[in-house]
């Protein structure tokens, strides 16, 4: 056995050395790093972190924006003040199945209204409108007297084919369909208009303003109209007595003798309105004015706003209709040879109105039964009606005083 050289030592076998495969020596350790190298490595790591961190944040934001709904409301400005278009709100998939029945009903009602207006319209797109609820719709009630007056009037029966009855409830609509050709059910959105509405109660006011807003819609559709309360009896064709230059023509509780005098006390139960920009703007103004005068109905509010500068600004031409042709219990038409309509106004309540209307109709039948020679003899006035007129004078004065604010 060879002896080791003087400078050599024998490697002592350890348990660790036995773990190496035969033929391989134990790997040597790397030399320790200097301080300068450590500083360079730390600087490189910091630089890499500074670059990687913003990239990671941007990537996360992009991924979240791609999968999450856009939240509206971070920018408080309205969308039209921002340069970019308004963000689209994402609807969850389970809520996308929205029942379109309500929207379809509105579209369907609009189409039905357009159809009935078109069918009932005269050649110049003019129609006659009245409104009806169940309280006035029963057999023998106001609506029957209203239609009967057309049939008994002078050259008025042909006007019935241009009459559209607007109903406020289902019972009135069913009754209308039995007695007339053109009926339209006006949606009242859970408000019950079927019962008699006492004068100036909340229900009465709601019904009057609902009616006015509907008339605005008719004008916007391009139709001119005569609106007539159902407690007005039609005895002659009113068209020859309308003014050719009037946008808005209205009957009076009291007529002072001049068609343009704003001192006339208007009655909203009968008016003739041409569809144009002026009348549409006016009806919007009239309807919005209910907020300025809470507790008043449309007729009173008109008598307030007829002096407003806005009327002159929009160029609306108002004409007041003489009670010689368009009378009522407040101020009756005195000559049966001239009367066109008679209104059961001033006396309040359904039973009072029915009593008045039946007397008026009886007087008219008596007049129509007279020989033509006697009719031409002189100015003929009402008979039995005058007894009822005296009874109602107190109500007439009270109505005018309340309208004038005295």
C-alpha positions as CSV (number, residue, x, y, z in Angstrom):
1,X,0.0,0.0,0.0
2,X,1.5,3.4,-1.0
3,X,2.3,5.8,1.7
4,X,0.7,9.3,1.5
5,X,2.8,12.2,0.5
6,X,3.9,14.5,3.2
7,X,1.5,17.3,2.4
8,X,-1.5,15.1,1.8
9,X,-4.1,14.2,4.4
10,X,-6.6,11.4,4.4
11,X,-10.2,12.5,4.0
12,X,-12.3,11.2,6.8
13,X,-15.4,9.5,5.8
14,X,-18.6,11.0,7.2
15,X,-22.2,10.1,7.1
16,X,-22.8,13.0,4.8
17,X,-20.2,12.0,2.3
18,X,-21.9,8.5,2.0
19,X,-24.9,10.1,0.4
20,X,-23.1,11.1,-2.8
21,X,-23.2,8.7,-5.7
22,X,-19.9,6.8,-6.3
23,X,-17.5,8.5,-8.6
24,X,-18.6,12.1,-7.7
25,X,-16.8,14.3,-5.3
26,X,-18.7,16.7,-3.0
27,X,-19.5,20.0,-4.7
28,X,-17.6,23.0,-3.7
29,X,-19.4,26.1,-2.1
30,X,-19.5,29.4,-4.1
31,X,-17.3,32.2,-3.0
32,X,-19.0,34.8,-0.7
33,X,-20.5,37.9,-2.4
34,X,-18.9,41.3,-1.9
35,X,-20.9,44.3,-0.4
36,X,-21.0,46.1,-3.7
37,X,-22.6,43.1,-5.5
38,X,-25.3,42.9,-2.8
39,X,-26.1,46.6,-3.3
40,X,-26.4,46.1,-7.1
41,X,-28.8,43.1,-6.6
42,X,-31.0,45.0,-4.2
43,X,-31.3,47.9,-6.6
44,X,-32.3,45.6,-9.5
45,X,-35.0,44.0,-7.4
46,X,-36.5,47.4,-6.4
47,X,-36.5,48.5,-10.0
48,X,-38.3,45.3,-11.1
49,X,-40.9,45.7,-8.3
50,X,-41.5,49.4,-9.3
51,X,-42.3,48.3,-12.8
52,X,-44.3,45.2,-12.1
53,X,-46.6,46.6,-9.4
54,X,-48.4,49.2,-11.6
55,X,-48.8,46.7,-14.4
56,X,-50.5,44.3,-12.0
57,X,-52.9,46.9,-10.8
58,X,-53.8,48.0,-14.3
59,X,-54.3,44.3,-15.4
60,X,-56.6,43.7,-12.4
61,X,-58.7,46.8,-13.1
62,X,-59.1,45.8,-16.7
63,X,-60.2,42.3,-15.8
64,X,-62.7,43.6,-13.2
65,X,-64.2,46.2,-15.6
66,X,-64.8,43.5,-18.1
67,X,-66.9,41.3,-15.9
68,X,-68.6,43.7,-13.4
69,X,-71.6,46.0,-14.1
70,X,-70.9,49.7,-14.6
71,X,-71.8,51.6,-11.6
72,X,-73.7,54.8,-12.3
73,X,-73.3,57.8,-10.1
74,X,-69.6,58.3,-9.6
75,X,-69.6,61.4,-11.8
76,X,-72.3,63.7,-10.3
77,X,-72.7,65.8,-13.4
78,X,-75.6,65.0,-15.8
79,X,-74.5,62.9,-18.8
80,X,-75.1,65.6,-21.3
81,X,-72.4,67.7,-19.6
82,X,-69.8,65.0,-20.1
83,X,-67.9,64.4,-23.3
84,X,-68.4,60.6,-23.3
85,X,-71.8,59.1,-23.7
86,X,-73.8,57.9,-20.6
87,X,-72.7,54.5,-19.3
88,X,-75.0,51.6,-20.1
89,X,-76.5,50.0,-17.0
90,X,-76.1,46.3,-17.1
91,X,-79.3,44.4,-16.1
92,X,-78.8,41.1,-14.3
93,X,-79.8,38.2,-16.5
94,X,-82.5,37.0,-14.1
95,X,-84.2,40.5,-14.2
96,X,-84.1,40.8,-18.0
97,X,-87.5,39.1,-18.4
98,X,-89.6,42.3,-17.6
99,X,-93.3,42.0,-18.3
100,X,-94.1,44.5,-21.1
101,X,-97.8,44.4,-20.5
102,X,-98.1,47.9,-19.1
103,X,-96.2,49.4,-22.0
104,X,-98.2,47.4,-24.5
105,X,-101.4,48.6,-22.9
106,X,-100.4,52.2,-23.3
107,X,-99.5,51.7,-26.9
108,X,-102.8,49.8,-27.5
109,X,-104.8,52.6,-25.9
110,X,-103.1,55.2,-28.0
111,X,-103.8,53.2,-31.2
112,X,-107.5,52.8,-30.1
113,X,-107.8,56.5,-29.5
114,X,-106.3,57.4,-32.8
115,X,-108.6,54.9,-34.5
116,X,-111.8,56.2,-32.9
117,X,-110.8,59.9,-33.5
118,X,-110.1,59.2,-37.1
119,X,-113.4,57.3,-37.7
120,X,-115.5,60.0,-35.9
121,X,-113.7,63.0,-37.4
122,X,-115.2,65.4,-39.9
123,X,-113.3,66.2,-43.1
124,X,-111.4,69.0,-41.4
125,X,-110.3,66.7,-38.5
126,X,-112.9,68.1,-36.1
127,X,-114.7,66.0,-33.6
128,X,-117.3,66.4,-30.8
129,X,-116.3,65.2,-27.3
130,X,-118.0,64.6,-24.1
131,X,-117.1,62.7,-20.9
132,X,-119.1,60.1,-18.9
133,X,-118.9,58.2,-15.7
134,X,-121.2,55.6,-14.2
135,X,-123.2,58.1,-12.2
136,X,-124.4,59.8,-15.4
137,X,-124.6,56.7,-17.5
138,X,-127.6,54.8,-16.2
139,X,-130.7,54.4,-18.3
140,X,-132.8,57.5,-18.2
141,X,-130.0,59.6,-16.8
142,X,-127.9,62.5,-18.2
143,X,-126.4,60.7,-21.1
144,X,-129.7,59.6,-22.5
145,X,-131.1,63.2,-22.4
146,X,-127.9,64.4,-24.0
147,X,-128.2,62.1,-27.0
148,X,-131.9,62.6,-27.2
149,X,-131.4,66.4,-27.6
150,X,-129.3,65.8,-30.8
151,X,-132.1,63.7,-32.2
152,X,-134.8,66.4,-31.4
153,X,-132.7,69.4,-32.4
154,X,-132.7,71.3,-35.7
155,X,-130.2,69.6,-38.1
156,X,-128.2,68.2,-35.2
157,X,-128.9,64.4,-35.5
158,X,-126.2,64.1,-38.2
159,X,-123.6,65.4,-35.7
160,X,-123.9,62.3,-33.6
161,X,-121.7,60.4,-36.0
162,X,-118.9,62.8,-35.0
163,X,-119.4,62.4,-31.3
164,X,-116.9,60.5,-29.2
165,X,-117.9,59.7,-25.6
166,X,-114.9,59.4,-23.3
167,X,-115.7,57.1,-20.3
168,X,-114.0,57.2,-16.9
169,X,-114.9,53.7,-15.7
170,X,-115.9,50.3,-17.0
171,X,-119.6,50.6,-16.2
172,X,-119.9,53.8,-18.2
173,X,-118.0,52.3,-21.1
174,X,-120.3,49.3,-21.3
175,X,-123.3,51.5,-21.2
176,X,-121.8,53.7,-23.9
177,X,-121.2,50.8,-26.2
178,X,-124.9,50.0,-26.0
179,X,-126.2,53.4,-27.0
180,X,-123.5,55.0,-29.2
181,X,-121.0,54.1,-31.9
182,X,-117.8,55.8,-30.8
183,X,-116.7,55.2,-27.2
184,X,-113.2,55.4,-25.6
185,X,-112.3,54.1,-22.2
186,X,-109.9,56.6,-20.5
187,X,-107.5,54.9,-18.1
188,X,-107.7,56.4,-14.7
189,X,-104.9,54.4,-12.9
190,X,-106.7,53.0,-9.8
191,X,-108.7,56.2,-9.3
192,X,-112.5,55.5,-9.0
193,X,-114.4,58.0,-11.1
194,X,-117.6,55.9,-11.3
195,X,-119.5,57.6,-8.4
196,X,-121.1,61.0,-8.5
197,X,-118.5,63.6,-7.7
198,X,-119.8,66.4,-5.5
199,X,-118.9,69.9,-6.8
200,X,-115.4,70.9,-5.8
201,X,-114.6,67.8,-3.8
202,X,-111.2,66.2,-4.4
203,X,-112.7,63.5,-6.7
204,X,-114.5,66.2,-8.7
205,X,-111.3,68.2,-9.1
206,X,-109.3,65.1,-10.1
207,X,-111.8,64.2,-12.8
208,X,-111.9,67.8,-14.2
209,X,-108.1,68.0,-14.5
210,X,-107.9,64.5,-15.9
211,X,-110.4,65.6,-18.6
212,X,-108.4,68.8,-19.4
213,X,-105.1,66.9,-19.8
214,X,-106.9,64.4,-22.2
215,X,-108.1,67.3,-24.3
216,X,-104.5,68.5,-24.6
217,X,-103.6,65.1,-26.0
218,X,-106.4,65.3,-28.6
219,X,-105.0,68.6,-29.8
220,X,-101.5,67.2,-30.0
221,X,-102.8,64.5,-32.3
222,X,-103.9,67.2,-34.7
223,X,-107.7,67.1,-34.0
224,X,-109.8,70.2,-33.4
225,X,-112.8,69.7,-31.2
226,X,-116.0,70.9,-29.6
227,X,-116.0,69.8,-26.0
228,X,-119.5,69.6,-24.4
229,X,-120.5,68.5,-20.9
230,X,-123.1,65.8,-21.1
231,X,-125.6,68.1,-19.2
232,X,-125.8,70.4,-22.2
233,X,-128.7,70.0,-24.6
234,X,-127.9,70.5,-28.3
235,X,-130.8,72.1,-30.2
236,X,-129.0,73.6,-33.2
237,X,-125.8,73.2,-35.1
238,X,-123.3,75.6,-33.3
239,X,-120.7,75.8,-36.1
240,X,-122.3,78.8,-37.9
241,X,-121.9,80.8,-34.6
242,X,-118.1,80.2,-34.1
243,X,-115.7,82.9,-35.0
244,X,-113.3,82.2,-37.9
245,X,-110.3,83.8,-36.2
246,X,-110.7,82.2,-32.7
247,X,-108.2,79.6,-31.5
248,X,-110.1,79.0,-28.3
249,X,-113.8,79.8,-28.0
250,X,-115.7,79.2,-24.8
251,X,-119.2,79.6,-23.4
252,X,-120.1,81.9,-20.5
253,X,-121.9,81.9,-17.2
254,X,-122.2,85.6,-17.8
255,X,-121.7,87.4,-21.2
256,X,-121.0,91.1,-21.1
257,X,-121.8,91.7,-24.8
258,X,-118.3,91.6,-26.4
259,X,-116.7,88.4,-27.6
260,X,-113.1,89.6,-26.8
261,X,-113.8,91.2,-23.4
262,X,-111.9,89.3,-20.7
263,X,-114.5,90.4,-18.3
264,X,-116.8,87.6,-19.6
265,X,-117.2,84.9,-17.0
266,X,-116.3,81.7,-18.8
267,X,-117.9,78.3,-18.4
268,X,-115.5,75.4,-19.2
269,X,-118.4,73.0,-20.0
270,X,-118.6,74.0,-23.6
271,X,-115.7,75.2,-25.9
272,X,-114.5,75.0,-29.4
273,X,-110.7,74.6,-29.9
274,X,-108.6,74.6,-33.0
275,X,-105.6,72.3,-33.0
276,X,-102.5,74.5,-33.5
277,X,-99.3,75.5,-31.6
278,X,-101.0,78.2,-29.7
279,X,-103.9,76.0,-28.4
280,X,-101.5,73.2,-27.5
281,X,-99.2,75.5,-25.5
282,X,-102.2,77.1,-23.8
283,X,-103.6,73.7,-22.7
284,X,-100.2,72.8,-21.2
285,X,-100.1,76.2,-19.4
286,X,-103.7,75.8,-18.2
287,X,-103.1,72.3,-16.8
288,X,-99.9,73.3,-15.1
289,X,-101.7,76.3,-13.5
290,X,-103.6,73.9,-11.3
291,X,-100.6,73.9,-9.0
292,X,-100.7,77.7,-8.7
293,X,-104.4,77.6,-7.7
294,X,-104.9,74.4,-5.6
295,X,-108.5,73.6,-4.7
296,X,-109.9,75.3,-7.8
297,X,-111.3,73.5,-10.9
298,X,-110.4,74.1,-14.5
299,X,-113.1,76.7,-15.1
300,X,-112.1,78.9,-12.2
301,X,-108.4,78.6,-13.1
302,X,-109.2,79.7,-16.7
303,X,-110.9,82.8,-15.4
304,X,-107.7,83.5,-13.4
305,X,-105.1,82.9,-16.1
306,X,-107.0,84.5,-19.0
307,X,-105.3,87.8,-18.0
308,X,-101.8,86.3,-17.9
309,X,-99.2,87.8,-20.1
310,X,-98.3,84.3,-21.4
311,X,-101.5,84.2,-23.3
312,X,-100.5,87.2,-25.3
313,X,-97.0,85.9,-25.7
314,X,-98.1,82.7,-27.4
315,X,-100.6,84.6,-29.6
316,X,-103.7,82.6,-28.5
317,X,-106.9,84.3,-29.7
318,X,-109.7,83.8,-27.2
319,X,-113.3,84.4,-28.1
320,X,-116.3,84.2,-25.7
321,X,-119.5,82.8,-27.0
322,X,-122.7,84.8,-26.5
323,X,-125.4,83.3,-24.2
324,X,-127.9,84.3,-26.9
325,X,-126.8,81.1,-28.7
326,X,-125.0,79.2,-25.9
327,X,-127.0,79.7,-22.8
328,X,-127.5,78.0,-19.4
329,X,-129.4,78.3,-16.1
330,X,-126.8,80.9,-15.0
331,X,-127.9,83.1,-18.0
332,X,-130.5,81.5,-20.3
333,X,-130.7,82.0,-24.0
334,X,-133.9,84.1,-24.3
335,X,-134.9,83.2,-27.8
336,X,-135.8,79.7,-28.8
337,X,-135.5,80.7,-32.4
338,X,-131.8,81.2,-31.9
339,X,-130.7,78.9,-29.1
340,X,-128.0,76.3,-30.0
341,X,-127.2,74.8,-26.6
342,X,-128.6,75.0,-23.1
343,X,-126.5,74.0,-20.1
344,X,-127.8,72.8,-16.7
345,X,-125.1,74.8,-14.9
346,X,-125.2,76.7,-11.6
347,X,-127.6,74.3,-9.8
348,X,-125.6,71.6,-8.2
349,X,-126.2,67.9,-7.8
350,X,-127.3,65.1,-10.2
351,X,-130.9,65.1,-9.2
352,X,-131.2,68.9,-9.7
353,X,-129.6,68.6,-13.1
354,X,-131.9,65.9,-14.2
355,X,-134.9,67.9,-13.1
356,X,-133.6,71.0,-15.0
357,X,-132.8,69.0,-18.1
358,X,-136.2,67.4,-18.2
359,X,-138.0,70.7,-17.9
360,X,-135.7,72.2,-20.7
361,X,-136.4,69.2,-22.9
362,X,-140.2,69.5,-22.3
363,X,-140.1,73.2,-23.2
364,X,-138.1,72.4,-26.4
365,X,-140.6,69.7,-27.4
366,X,-143.5,72.2,-26.9
367,X,-141.6,74.7,-29.1
368,X,-140.9,72.2,-31.9
369,X,-144.6,71.2,-31.9
370,X,-145.7,74.7,-32.7
371,X,-146.6,75.6,-36.3
372,X,-143.8,77.5,-38.2
373,X,-145.9,80.6,-38.6
374,X,-146.2,80.9,-34.8
375,X,-142.5,80.3,-34.3
376,X,-141.8,83.2,-36.7
377,X,-144.2,85.5,-35.0
378,X,-141.8,86.7,-32.4
379,X,-139.0,85.9,-29.9
380,X,-140.2,82.8,-28.0
381,X,-138.7,82.0,-24.6
382,X,-138.9,79.2,-22.2
383,X,-142.1,78.3,-20.4
384,X,-141.9,76.0,-17.4
385,X,-138.2,76.4,-17.3
386,X,-138.5,79.9,-15.8
387,X,-139.9,78.6,-12.6
388,X,-136.8,76.5,-12.2
389,X,-134.6,79.4,-13.2
390,X,-135.8,81.6,-10.4
391,X,-135.1,78.8,-7.9
392,X,-131.5,78.6,-9.1
393,X,-130.6,82.3,-9.2
394,X,-129.1,82.1,-5.7
395,X,-126.7,79.4,-6.9
396,X,-125.8,81.3,-10.0
397,X,-124.8,84.4,-8.0
398,X,-122.8,82.3,-5.6
399,X,-120.9,80.6,-8.4
400,X,-120.0,84.0,-10.1
401,X,-119.0,85.5,-6.8
402,X,-116.6,82.6,-6.0
403,X,-115.2,82.8,-9.5
404,X,-114.6,86.5,-9.2
405,X,-113.1,86.1,-5.8
406,X,-115.6,88.4,-4.0
